[in-house]
Amino acid sequence: MNTGSNGTEVAVAAEEGKPADGAQEAEIEGGTAKDAEAEDTTESPLGSRAPDFIKARRTLHLSWQVGVFVVGLAVVGAGAAMLVLPGPGWLVIFAGMAIWATEFVWAQLVLRWTKRKVSEAAQRALDPRVRRRNIILTTIGVVICAVAAGAYLWQFGLTMPWKIEE
């Protein structure tokens, strides 16, 4: 029985004497229709994405991994600096993680987890009840800021505190 690891899986139900339906018999580029649906929902395989000629030589592959790590570390370090300096810090940090994910499984797992959490947060933000709550809280915050600004202007006028003359 073929496990499908080489991408040439065929309908197993027909081999075992069970009736096969049309969807399992229809092959799509070396796999079944069921496999094509599974590929859309599953994520890419974990592991190195280095070219095959690099993976074939251990020293070259190790050098490749060191180079990817150093470049990723530089990008993540620049992103960390941008958290306190002007610049898109988190975006650059995630770019560095994506560089690491081309070679390291742990970075691929971190990126998958991050993508899943961001997708969940986006779905929660699109929920009508959550949107209504956020709009109400934002409105309350704007009203509080407007009242505080009005109270300041009523008390001190347009004179800024550092220009008060005694």
N, C-alpha and C positions, 0 to 999 in steps of 0.2 A: 504494500500500500504506500502510496506517495504522500509524504507529509506536507508538500508544498513549499519546502524550503528552497527549492531551486526554481520556483515560479512556474512549474509545469503541472500543477494540480488539475486533475479532472474530476468529474462527478464520481464520488465514491459510492453513492447509493446504488447506482446501476451495477457496480462491480459486486456488491454484496447481495444481489438478488432482490433488493428492494426496488419498488417503482420509483423512478426519477422523474421529477417534474421538469418542465421546459426551462425554468430559470437556472437549474443546476447543470443542465446539459449545454446551455449556450456558453460557449467559451469566448472570452474577450482577451485578446492578446496574451495567450498562454495561461490564463486562469479562468475561473468561472465568474458568472455574474455576481455571485455572492462575494467572491474575493474582491471584485471591483468596488462593491459597496463598502467592504471592510477597509480597503485602502483609503477611502475618503475620510473615514472616521478615525483611523489610527494615525499616530504620529510617526515621523521618520525614525528609522532605526538608530539606536545609540551606537556610538563609537567614532573612530577617527574618520574624517572625510579627506584625508590626505590622498594624493594621487597614488595609484597602485605601485608605480616604480619606486616611490619613496617608502611605502609600507613594506616592500619586498626586502629592503636592506635595513637591518636593525639600527645601525649607527646613523644612517641618514634619517630614519624616522625619529630617533631620539633627538637629533639636531633640529629637526622640523618642529618637534614638540617644544623644545626649549625656545626656539624662535617665536612660536605662537604664544607661549606663555609670557615671554618678555614684552612682545608687542601688546598683548592683552593687559598686562600689568601696567604698562605706560598709559594706556587709554583709561583704565579704571582709576589710576592715580590722578590723571588729569581731571577726570570727572569728579573725584573726591575733592580736589582743589576747587573745582567750580561750584561745589556746594556752598563754600564761604566766599568765593570770588564771583564776579559776574560771569554768567554763562549757563548753559543748559546742563547742569551737573548730572541729574539722574539719567538723562538721555545718553550722555557720554558713558556713564557707568554701564548702562544696559548694552551699549555698543561694544564695550570692552568684554562684557560677559558673552556677547554673541561671537566675538573673536575667539574667546576661550572655548565656546561650545563647538567650534569646528573641529576641535581635537580632543577635548576632555569630556568624559561622560558626566562627571559631577556638575559641570557647567551646563550641560544639556538638560539635566534634571532640574537644576535651579531655574533655567529659562522656561521649561515646561510648567513648573509650579507657578512662576510669575505670570505667564500668559494665562493660565487657568484662573488665578486670582483676579487679574485685571478684567478678564471676560465676565467673571461672576460679579465684580463690582459694577461693570457697565450694565449688566442685566438688572442689578438691584437699582441702579440710578434711573433706569428707564421705567421702573415700576411706577404707575400713576400715584399710588399712595405716598411713595418716597419722594417723588417729584413735588407733590402738593406740600408735604411737610417741609422740604427744602425751600420752596418758595415762601411759605409762611415764616420760617425762621429767618430767611434773608430779609424779608419785609420788616420783621420785628427789629432786626439788627440795624437796618437803614433808618428806621424811625428813631431808635435809641441814639444813633450817631447824630441825626438831625436835631434832636432835642438837646443833646450835649453841646453841639455847635451853636445852637440858638441861645442856650444859657450862657455860654462863654461870651458870645457877642453882646448879649444884654448886660452882662456884668462888666466886661472890659472894653467893649467896642471893637473897632478894627485895629487898635494898637496892639502890636505883637508884644509878648511878655519881655523880650530882651530889649525893647525900645521904650520901656516905661521910664519917665523922668520923674525924679522926686522933688 
